[in-house]
Amino acid sequence: MAADLPSGLTWLQFNAAVDSLCPLESKRIFGNMNPDGTSVFYRNQIRQAVLDLANFIPEFTRNNETVYYNQDFVLDGAASVGVLPPLGEIQSAWYYNVVDQVRYPVIQVPWESRFQLASNQAKNSLDSNYVSLTAASVEALAIADAMNTLKNNGRQKAGYMAVSPKHDKFYLFPAITGAWVFSLFWDGQKLDYRDAELVPFEEEAAQAVAWWVQAQFANYIERDTQRAGSFMVQYNNKRSNIYTRTKSKGFV
């Protein structure tokens, strides 16, 4: 798994960028409304635009983040058991404490080691703060190579993750409790986002999304197909420009 932690806009920040480019649409009152004062239709169109961009631009299927909270897991002994994103390719995984704002890497171990993660066999290898892997724990979980990698990178703290052969679920040790969350970075098509999750697209994409949203409002709300078509032309041009830029950087 990659050691570098991706950075960028969160889903909440990206939505705020689109809101600033859609001052009328974001405040328009009709139909079902969200707690933030925007219409359900408006937020849904942002999501649809992002899905369209990701289908067209391969870079936007990379470095997705999924944040798991305690309620997203079921407990199996000392381990948390979670569901992986469909068809996602894991790039890196992290424990994150939302209070102390510290982050520790999670390393993969064989699926067969899940029983040791669920039992107390691995408990002595990490203290309550998820610190210091011992030589005994490395041997017990057969991850000497991974441990050496961590040492070479100067890392002293880590957790364990066992992924199923079908790539549909995983065991995580220690179990997620208190202020800790689990942050998973992966490549693939992401269908839904939480506010705090990082997104793989930047502010340039926000302008494209704004034009998509304005086109949908013009078409379905105002019944102005000519105005809607004008916005869609701008959207398609911006989408093509982003595709060309990412292709020139070797992302396509």
C-alpha positions in Angstrom: 0.0 0.0 0.0 1.1 3.5 -0.7 2.7 5.4 2.2 1.8 8.9 1.0 -1.4 10.4 2.3 -3.5 12.1 -0.4 -4.6 15.7 0.1 -7.2 17.9 -1.5 -10.8 19.1 -1.1 -13.3 17.3 1.1 -16.7 16.6 -0.3 -18.1 19.4 1.8 -15.6 21.9 0.5 -16.2 20.9 -3.0 -19.9 21.4 -2.6 -19.2 24.8 -1.1 -17.2 25.7 -4.2 -20.1 24.7 -6.5 -22.5 26.6 -4.3 -20.5 29.8 -4.8 -20.7 29.3 -8.6 -24.5 28.6 -8.4 -25.7 31.5 -6.2 -29.3 31.3 -7.5 -29.7 27.5 -7.9 -28.2 26.7 -4.5 -30.8 29.0 -2.8 -33.8 28.2 -4.9 -36.7 26.9 -2.7 -38.8 24.2 -4.2 -39.7 20.6 -3.6 -37.9 18.7 -0.8 -35.3 20.7 1.0 -32.1 19.8 2.8 -31.2 21.0 6.3 -28.6 23.4 4.7 -31.3 25.2 2.8 -30.6 23.7 -0.6 -33.1 21.6 -2.5 -32.7 17.8 -2.8 -32.8 18.3 -6.5 -29.8 20.7 -6.4 -27.5 18.3 -4.3 -28.6 15.4 -6.5 -27.5 17.2 -9.6 -24.0 17.8 -8.1 -23.7 14.1 -7.5 -24.9 13.2 -11.0 -22.4 15.7 -12.5 -19.5 14.2 -10.5 -20.5 10.7 -11.6 -20.5 11.8 -15.2 -17.1 13.4 -14.9 -15.7 10.2 -13.3 -17.1 8.1 -16.1 -15.3 10.4 -18.6 -12.0 11.2 -16.8 -10.1 8.2 -15.4 -8.1 10.4 -13.0 -11.3 11.0 -11.0 -11.6 7.3 -10.2 -8.3 7.5 -8.3 -7.5 8.3 -4.7 -11.1 8.1 -3.5 -11.5 8.2 0.3 -14.0 6.3 2.3 -14.2 7.1 6.0 -15.6 4.4 8.3 -17.0 5.3 11.8 -17.7 2.9 14.6 -21.3 2.4 13.5 -20.1 1.2 10.0 -18.6 -1.9 11.5 -19.7 -5.1 13.2 -17.6 -6.4 16.0 -16.0 -9.8 15.9 -14.0 -10.3 19.1 -11.2 -7.7 19.2 -11.6 -6.7 15.5 -13.9 -4.5 13.5 -15.4 -6.1 10.4 -16.3 -3.7 7.5 -17.4 -3.8 3.9 -15.1 -2.7 1.1 -16.2 -0.4 -1.7 -17.4 -2.5 -4.7 -14.6 -3.2 -7.2 -12.2 -0.8 -5.3 -8.5 -1.3 -5.4 -6.9 -0.3 -2.1 -4.1 2.2 -2.2 -3.6 3.0 1.5 -5.4 2.8 4.8 -5.1 4.8 8.0 -6.3 5.1 11.6 -7.3 8.7 12.4 -8.2 10.3 15.7 -10.6 13.2 15.1 -9.8 14.8 18.5 -6.0 14.5 18.6 -5.7 14.7 14.8 -3.1 12.0 14.6 -2.9 9.4 11.9 -1.3 6.0 11.8 -1.0 3.6 8.9 -2.7 0.3 8.6 -0.8 -2.6 6.9 -2.4 -5.6 5.2 -1.9 -9.1 6.6 -3.1 -12.5 5.1 -6.8 -13.2 5.2 -6.1 -16.3 7.3 -4.8 -14.0 10.0 -8.3 -12.6 10.7 -8.9 -15.2 13.4 -5.8 -13.9 15.3 -7.1 -10.3 14.8 -10.5 -11.3 16.2 -9.0 -13.1 19.2 -6.8 -11.6 21.8 -3.7 -13.1 20.2 -2.7 -9.8 18.6 -3.8 -7.6 21.5 -0.5 -7.5 23.2 1.3 -6.3 20.1 -0.5 -2.9 20.3 -1.3 -0.8 23.3 -4.5 1.3 23.7 -3.1 4.1 21.5 -2.3 1.7 18.6 1.4 1.9 19.2 4.6 -0.1 18.7 4.5 -3.4 16.8 6.6 -6.0 18.5 8.8 -8.7 17.0 6.5 -11.3 18.5 3.4 -9.8 16.8 5.2 -9.7 13.5 6.0 -13.3 13.7 2.6 -14.3 14.9 0.9 -12.5 11.9 3.6 -13.4 9.3 4.2 -9.8 8.2 7.9 -9.4 8.6 8.3 -7.8 5.2 5.6 -5.3 6.0 7.2 -4.5 9.3 10.6 -4.0 7.7 8.9 -1.5 5.3 7.4 0.4 8.2 10.8 0.5 10.0 12.5 1.7 6.8 10.0 4.5 6.5 10.6 5.5 10.1 7.1 4.5 11.3 6.6 3.1 14.8 2.8 2.9 14.9 0.4 0.8 12.8 -2.7 -1.3 12.7 -3.6 -4.5 10.9 -6.1 -5.2 8.1 -7.0 -8.6 6.6 -8.9 -8.4 3.3 -11.1 -11.3 2.0 -10.1 -13.1 -1.2 -13.4 -11.8 -2.8 -12.4 -8.3 -1.8 -15.8 -7.6 -0.3 -15.0 -7.3 3.4 -12.1 -6.8 5.8 -11.1 -7.4 9.4 -9.4 -4.4 11.2 -7.4 -4.5 14.4 -7.6 -2.8 16.9 -11.4 -2.3 16.7 -12.6 1.3 16.0 -13.7 3.0 19.2 -14.1 6.4 20.7 -12.6 9.2 18.6 -11.0 6.9 16.1 -12.1 6.5 12.5 -10.7 4.3 9.7 -9.7 6.1 6.4 -9.4 4.0 3.3 -8.0 5.3 0.0 -8.8 3.4 -3.1 -9.1 3.5 -6.9 -12.5 2.8 -8.6 -15.9 4.4 -9.2 -17.2 6.1 -6.1 -21.0 6.5 -5.9 -21.5 8.4 -2.7 -19.5 10.8 -0.5 -19.5 11.8 3.1 -18.8 15.5 4.0 -15.4 14.8 5.6 -14.1 12.5 2.8 -11.5 13.7 0.4 -12.4 13.9 -3.3 -10.0 13.3 -6.2 -11.2 16.4 -8.2 -10.2 20.0 -7.7 -11.8 23.4 -8.1 -11.6 23.3 -11.9 -14.1 20.5 -11.8 -16.4 22.6 -9.6 -16.9 25.0 -12.5 -17.8 22.1 -14.8 -20.3 20.8 -12.2 -21.8 24.2 -11.8 -22.6 24.4 -15.5 -24.1 20.9 -15.4 -26.3 22.0 -12.4 -27.4 25.2 -14.2 -28.2 23.2 -17.3 -30.5 20.9 -15.3 -32.3 23.8 -13.6 -32.8 25.6 -17.0 -34.1 22.4 -18.6 -36.3 20.8 -15.9 -37.3 23.8 -13.7 -37.4 26.8 -16.1 -38.3 24.7 -19.2 -35.7 26.7 -21.2 -34.0 24.1 -23.5 -32.0 26.7 -25.3 -30.4 28.1 -22.1 -29.9 24.5 -20.9 -28.1 23.6 -24.1 -25.8 26.6 -23.7 -24.8 25.5 -20.3 -24.2 21.9 -21.4 -21.9 23.2 -24.2 -19.8 24.9 -21.6 -19.9 21.8 -19.4 -18.8 19.5 -22.2 -16.0 21.9 -23.2 -14.7 22.1 -19.6 -15.0 18.3 -19.2 -12.9 17.9 -22.4 -10.3 20.4 -21.2 -9.9 18.5 -17.9 -9.6 15.2 -19.8 -6.9 16.6 -22.1 -5.0 18.1 -19.1 -5.0 14.9 -17.2 -4.1 12.9 -20.3 -1.1 15.1 -20.8 0.1 14.3 -17.3 -0.2 10.6 -17.9 -3.3 10.0 -15.9 -5.4 8.6 -18.8 
